[in-house]
């Protein structure tokens, strides 16, 4: 545990939440992908179901951890954070926000009367993707605040809006 504390610059016990949450969410995502692959290859309810699931899950988990550590190394100097554990919190916020924005766009398009059955597919998907953008912007700052990273995400938001020509929306 001391190695984890030293590597991620953890000074207080509550900060351990972020590496543990990162490990748990990565394992859950690897399991979810492994189960999807299991069904895609029609291997469910077979003798190798659990061997396949555990093997693919572990392989994906270690591949994702290596990728995330590579990303941390690349972004460590670009993103201004006080401790390394904050990088984990930022990655978790991006993951939750992206997933949640995509999930919330479906009921919102249905609520405004756009469904895959009522309009052409191109119109439906274009409107859904256009709805994801403002949902994502709001959720990014809100979820970032919940994870104690409001300042980082507020600055990130302002920078992103300025780059796409919407800088007049933020002070």
Secondary structure, 3 states (H helix, E strand, C coil): CHHHHHHCCCCCHHHHHHHHHHHHHHHHHHHHHHHHHHHHCCCCCCCCHHHHHHHHHHHHHHHHHHHHHHHHHHHCCCCCCCCCHHHHHHHHHHHHHHHHHHHHHHHHHHHCCCCCCCCCHHHHHHHHHHHHHHHHHHHHHHHHHHCCCHHHHHHHHHHHHHHCCCHHHCC
